[in-house]
Amino acid sequence: MPEITRAGVRLYYADSGSGPAVFWQTGAGGDGRMWELAGYPGALPGRRHLLIDHRGHGRSGQPSGVEAHRLDEYVADAIAVLDAAGVARAALVGYSDGARALCALAARHPGRVAAVVCIGGVPHPDDAGNLDRAAEAAEVRRLGTRSWLDEMAAGEAEQPPAWFLDNLATTGTEMLALELEGWSTAPTAVADFPLITAPTLIVCGEQENPRGEAELAAAALPDGTAVVLPGLGHLQAFWHSEITAARVRRFLDDRVPA
């Protein structure tokens, strides 16, 4: 697994396959292995896959202090990994917070992006901002990562598989809280949508799209498509890869053929 250091933080990533590059970024919990455990890279043959353990996660460094966990740092980390891997342009696939980070990257560095896939719900244009993330950070510190995840899982129709919760729970409580807190001052992804020129797919569960947020985002994107998965929630939209990975493959085969 290759390693680089940026701004004093070690960053690990996996690099496999050949063909058009796909950069995979996980969410607030877990690490790059979650994509492999769910079978996503295997569902997209004929491509080169870069799976990052972003800062605070997996085998990457765990910097202390909220300033090391601002959204800008995650964007810069992704660019640094692409540079180290010698990838000039990649399709970006992110889940949850990973999707948020990659939307910011696509808006700021359009020349590096062949396509964007966001798995998970997106904000509504009327949402005031990320103020609730600070409250979430406090709740994570109160409960601990695993109990916080268990509460989230209890709100969905199916219990997630053990491998998924176990992987998400490898992120320590303070690292998870710092990411939530660090991004609380950043604009929501709504501000980035009009600036993302690459073809973009939003895939989310019906339960996390109560006000048609995905469809509104697709309309705001210059080249956006929304897919809402009936009956599914935020966690289900990821681990039901037999549904979601097929949608991702269909989109990338059409827009960035292998």
N, C-alpha and C positions, 0 to 999 in steps of 0.2 A: 504494500500500500504506500504510494508516494507521500511525501511530507514536504511542506514548505513552511516558511515563517514570514508573517506579515505583521508589522507593527508590534513585534515582540510576541505574537501569538502563533503557536504551532497549528497548522491546518493539515489534516489528513484527508485523503480522498482515494477512492478506488478508480482504476482506469482499465477498462476491458473492451474487447471487441474492436471492430473496424468499420468505417463508413462514416456517414454524416454524424457529427457529434451531438449527443444529448446530455445536458447538464441537469442533474437531479438534486433538488434541495428539499430536505425534510422540514417539518414544522417546529413548533415550540419544544416538543419533546422527541426523544429518539435520536437515531443517527442514520447514516447512509445505508446500513444493512436492512433497514425496514423495506426499502424498495425491492431488494433481492428476496427477502422473506415473503413478500407479497407477490413476487413473480413478475414485476413490471419490466425489467430489462429483458428477461427471457421472452416476453410477449412482443418485443420490438427487435426482431433479428435484423442483421445487416447494418447495424449502427455501432458507433463507439459510445460507450457509457461512462460518464464521470459522475461518481456518487460522493458527495462531500459530507464529512462530519463537520458541521459548522461550529464556530467557536462556542465553547461551553458544552459541547455534545460529543459523545463517543470518545474517540482517541485524540481529538483536538484539544488545545489548551483551554483552560478555564480561567479567564481573566476576571479579576475582582473589580468592583466599582461599576456604577451604572453607565459612566461615559464610555466604557469599553463595549457596551452592549447597545449602542445607538444603531438605528437602522442603517445609517451610512457605513458602519463598520462591516455589516454583513454583505452589503453590496460590494464594497471594496474587496472583501475576502473572495467573493465569487469571481470577480475580474482577475484577481491574483492567481487563482487556480486555473482559470482558462489560459492565462498567459503562460503559466508554468507548464501546462500540458501542450502548449503550442497550438491552441485552438483559436482561430481568428473569429469564428462565427459558429454558434451552436443553437439548437433548439433547447428551450428552458422549460423544465417541468418541475413545479413546486406544489407542495401540499400545505394548506393552512398558512402558517406564518411564512413558510418557504415560498408560497405563491406571492405573498405580499412583497417579500424581498426581491423576487425576480421581476415583478411588475415595476418596481423602482429601478432595477437595473435596465430593463428594456426601455423605460422612458428616458433614462440618462445616457445610455450607450446603444442607440439603435443599430449602429453598424456591427455590433457583436452578436446580434440576435436574428436567428432565422425564423423562429416561431416561439410562441409562449403557450404553455398549458397550465392553467390554474385549477387545482383540485381542491374543492372546499368553497364555502360561501364567501361572498364578497359584500362590502358595505353598501348601504343604501345612500343615494346622493343627499338625503336629508339628515343623515347621521352627523352629529356635531363634531365628532372626532374620536380620539382614542382614550378619552378620559377614563373609561371603564377598565382599561388595561391596568392602571395603577391599583384599582380595587381588586382586580384579579390577582395581581402580584401579592397583595396582602393576604388574600385567601389561600394562595399557594403556600405562603410561609406559615400560615396557621395550620393547614391540613397536612402539608407534605405532598410531594409529587404524586405518589401512588394513590392516596386517598382522594386527592383532587381529580385524578383521572377516573377513579371508580365512580365518583359522583357524576362526572360527565357521561360515562358509559351507561349509568343507570337511567339516563334520560332518553335512551334510544331503544328501539323495539327489540334488538338482538344484543346479546352480550358479545363483545369483540372476542376474537380468539386470543388465547393466552399469549402467543408469541407477540402479538401486536401490543398489548398492554405492557408486557414485560420489556419490550424494546423502548416504548415511550417512557417507561419508568426508570430507565437507566440514566436519564437526565436528572441531575441533582436538584433538590428543592431551590437552592439559592441561584443556580444557573437559570432555571426556568423562570424564577421570579425576576431576575435581573433583565432577561429578555423582554418579558411583559412590561416591566417598568421602563426599560430603556427606549422602547418604541412608543411609549405613551405620548411623547411630544411630537412625533412625526405625523405628517398629514396622512389621511387614509388613502387607500389605493384609488379612490375616486379621482383624486387630483392627477394621477398618472395616466388614467385610461385614455384621454384624448391625445396623449403624447406617444403612445405605443403604436408604432407603425407596422410592426410585424404581425402576421396573422395570429390571432389569439383565440384559444378555446377555454371556456369556463365550464367546468363540470362540477356540479354540486348536488347534494341531496335535497329532496323536496322539503324536508323539515327545516333546513337552514336557508330557505328561500321564501319566507312568508310574504314578502311584499314585492316579489318579482325582481329582486336585486340582480340576479344573474342576467335577466333579459335587459334590464336597464343598463348594466355594464356593457353588454354586447352592443347595444345601440350607441353608447358613448365611445366605443373603440372604433378606430378607422376601419379595422377588418376583424370584427369580433363575431364569435359564435357561442351560444349558450346551450348547454345540455343539462336538464334537470332530471335527476334520477328518482322516479316515483317511490315514495314511501321511505326513503333512506335519510339518515341523519349524517352529521359531520364525520364521525368515525367510520360509519358504514361506507360512506362514499370512497374512502381509501381502501379499506380491507376487502371490500367486494371487488377485487381486481379482475375477476372474471367478467365484470360489467365495465368497470372504469378503464382498465388497460385496453380493452377492445376499442373503446371510444378514442383513446389517445392514439392508438396505432392507426385507426382509420383517418384521423385528422392529420397526423404526421405523414402518412403515406401519400395523402393528397397534396399537402402543402410543402413538405420537405422530403421528397421520395428517396428511399434508400437505394 
